Amino acid sequence: MRGQFYSIIAIFITIPIVIFISYYVFSQGGETGIYENIVADQIHQVEKSIENDFGKAIVTSGKRALIAGDDYVVMSGNAMSDAIAGIKELMENGTMEGNESLLMFNNTLGNWTKKILNVPVNFDVNLSYANLEISNYDSFRIKASSNLNVSVADELGIGRIDKKDMYYEAMIPVKGAEDPIFTLKTNGVVTRSIKISKYPYRAKKLVIGGTNSSGSCSGEVTFNKSECDTKILVAGNTTGVNFGCFSGFVIEDSIDLSGNSNCYLTGNSSAVENISQAISDTGYDEVYIDSDTTSVWHLPIREEIDNKYYFPGNGPNFLKRLEGDLNSSSNGMETFVNLPELQNYGLPIKEDVISVAYIYFLDQDYIGYPVRGLQGWFRVNRTFSDKYGLTELCDGC
């Protein structure tokens, strides 16, 4: 809302300034050129304020329109028939399929235009917008664009600015919006807001091979040999280590820990550096020691599954989701279903089906396979295991 008032405030500010300067110059017998310069400068400032404010108005109106469109899907249980047309209608008229949306009250582009034109000032102001367009820009932003026409002139005809067909575009984030797919596919039982993952990858092999290894385990990493908290110790050697304090070991020295631990990997001289760097880069401080690949893995996908994060991918973009469209798209988004969550709500679940949400909710069931190191119910197929870097951990892909 505040963005729609910046230009109005700027226009109000010009009134006392122009009046004061006008009175002072003429009362002192000053040169009219000074007054003309001041008026021209004020006209320029007013016009520029309107330009700047229009970009803010597009963002404000666009955000409200996305919320209103989302609210329509959630409250009615029906997908939008045409998301682009619907968002445009909300931004321009404040209506959805002809019905007034309370969420758009005072937030349409028409409202903004009227507020500017209704301000009583010493200038003649005319403005209009045209060719509003809505499109998907990238995974988490919608682009709104429009042309703006602005005319500002003083009442005495001293100065005038006319600008036509100025092109403006604004990026409207979908972060925090409700994902319509979960609402539509669970009959409103499960809702999910779009939280964007901070992780640059789903899975990554950090330590490849070693001279000795045994067992598989996951856990939080510690580099502190004195810590005793059932974590996975990553260190150069085992000097001074209390083996009973840790659930697993990644040790650079080539030693046999078979008598001290059921889960370990030793003999890779880059282990400490690689694991430390990965944790520093991502903030994800857990690793998975996998006996089958004799490697240490970084799997931030575990947190993405548990915390219901979204990340860029080929799933439907937000506009498609408003339409209930589960087809893939470029610059779309992906997330995973959480089967325990669905079970907690008493919803029937599909077992052994790919856990990528837009695939899981399709009418046709696509079989997936378990992945070592991840939640036991989680499933992917070869296509997604390759995409997420999980193929070596996927049993059956």
Buried (B, 14 or more C-beta within 10 A) or exposed (E): EEBBBBBBEBBEBBBEBBEEBBEEBEEEEEEEEEBBBBBBBBBEBBBBBBBBBBBBBBBBBBBBBBBBBBBBBBEEEEBBEEBBEBBBBBBBBBBBEEEEBEBBEBBBBBBBBEBBEEBEBBBEBEBEBEEBEBEBBBBBBBBBBBBBBBBBBBEEEBBBBEBEEEEBEBBBBBEEBBBBBBBBBBEBEBEBEBBBBEBEBBBBBBBBEBEBBBBBBBBBBBBEBEEEEEBBBBBEEBEEBEEEBBBBBBBBBEBEBEEBBEBBBBBBEEBBEBBBEBBEEBEBBBBBBBBEBBBBBBBBBBBBBEEBBBBBBBBBBBBBBBBBBBEBBEBBBBBBBBBEBBEEEEBEEBEEBBBBBBBBBEEEEBEBBBBBBBBEBBBBBBBBBEBBBBBBBBEBB
